[in-house]
């Protein structure tokens, strides 16, 4: 996952670390949990990727119109140029589109299937 966000979306890695112990397990409500973290610079936000041990159950691929659905949105200068630079294995939900509000957008999925929105700012 780190490689996708770093190499494909251009975020820089700020830090990597591991957390475990009773306080962490209680905080995340996962018995005997260990988390391997990567913090990435998302501009005005920090993107946190976590790999848990034990691994939870698989879940269905997120759909944007489901209650509770989430996605990350990143501003880019040129949506079309970013998409043109994607390797062929990056899943896009559609070609870039201009919405009724005039915003150029595209949605892609990260390697775990999470939806990511890229929009021209």
Secondary structure as GFF3:
##gff-version 3
##sequence-region A 1 121
A	DSSP	alpha_helix	2	3	.	.	.	ID=ss1
A	DSSP	pi_helix	4	8	.	.	.	ID=ss2
A	DSSP	beta_strand	12	20	.	.	.	ID=ss3
A	DSSP	alpha_helix	22	28	.	.	.	ID=ss4
A	DSSP	beta_strand	34	41	.	.	.	ID=ss5
A	DSSP	beta_strand	46	53	.	.	.	ID=ss6
A	DSSP	beta_strand	72	76	.	.	.	ID=ss7
A	DSSP	alpha_helix	79	84	.	.	.	ID=ss8
A	DSSP	beta_strand	91	92	.	.	.	ID=ss9
A	DSSP	beta_strand	97	98	.	.	.	ID=ss10
A	DSSP	beta_strand	104	109	.	.	.	ID=ss11
A	DSSP	beta_strand	115	120	.	.	.	ID=ss12
###
